[in-house]
Amino acid sequence: MTPMIPEPDAFESTLRALQRRPLPAQWREEMLQAAAVAKVSPQPARTPRWLLAGWGLAWAATLVLYLGTPAEPPPAPSAALGAATPPARLLQQHSAEIEALLAAN
């Protein structure tokens, strides 16, 4: 079975009838020069090695200090119990301080 090839319409016939003109030699030279200039263009900037090394050393020092610093000791149990005084006791202490201030004046 052969595929059916449609007959070309008027537009396609007109396109086929057109003669191709060669490109001017001057254009070819300009394109080749532009391509050569684009090829020689500088590469994108990269991060300097000394900066990367400095960042690495800073992170390493941070890690060493973090792992080498001892943790704070937990608070003593006696201090935690003394901090929790009952509200009645605090009221008595404040009353005594206010009376002492009034007596001094």
Protein Blocks (a to p, Z undefined) as FASTA:
>chain_A
ZZddddddfklmmmmmpccddddfklmmmmmmmmmmmmmpccdddddfklmmmmmmmmmm
mmmmmmmpccdddddfklmmmmmccfklmmmmmmmmmmmmmmmZZ
